[in-house]
Amino acid sequence: MSKPINLNRVRKQRARDTARQQADENAVNFGRTKAQKQVEAFDSARAGSALDGAKLDGSDADRSETQGADAPEPKTQVADNGNAISNKAEREPDR
């Protein structure tokens, strides 16, 4: 007489085998090694820092050229006495 088998164990083993086979196929199709990922991250960071270093100064002359004539005027607030307040530094301090 043959030895009885646990069908749950066989089912789970078959599922593990198919998952392992799918993982191997995905690794071939999409996988990169950890070293490849680190090299790509380093290159990306280096390129980003090179771009940040090449940015132009954010002076007012540059901003006026980029905004053009159709740029909206900055919003102003009206104080209690009717004078316009253009920025937070001129307003009364918060208490």
Residue, then its C-alpha position, 0 to 999 in steps of 0.5 A: m500500500s502507498k503512503p498517503i500524501n497531504l494534498n494541501r502540502v502538494r498544492k502549496q508546493r506547486a504554487r511556490d514552484t509557479a511563483r518562483q518560475q514567474a519571478d525568474e522570468n520577471a528577473v530576466n525581463f525587468g531585473r537589474t542588479k543592485a549594483q546597476k541600480q546604485v550606479e543609475a541612482f548615482d548618475s541621476a544625482r550627479a546630473g541633478s546637481a550639475l543642473d542645479g549648479a548651472k541654474l541662473d541667479g534668481s535676480d529681479a531683472d531675470r524675473s521681469e523678463t520672464q513674466g512679460a507684459d501680461a503678468p498680473e500685478p501683485k495683490t495688495q491689502v488695504a489698511d484701516n486708514g485706507n493706505a495700501i499695504s504691499n507686503k507682510a513686512e509693512r503690516e502690523p506684527d501678528r500678536 
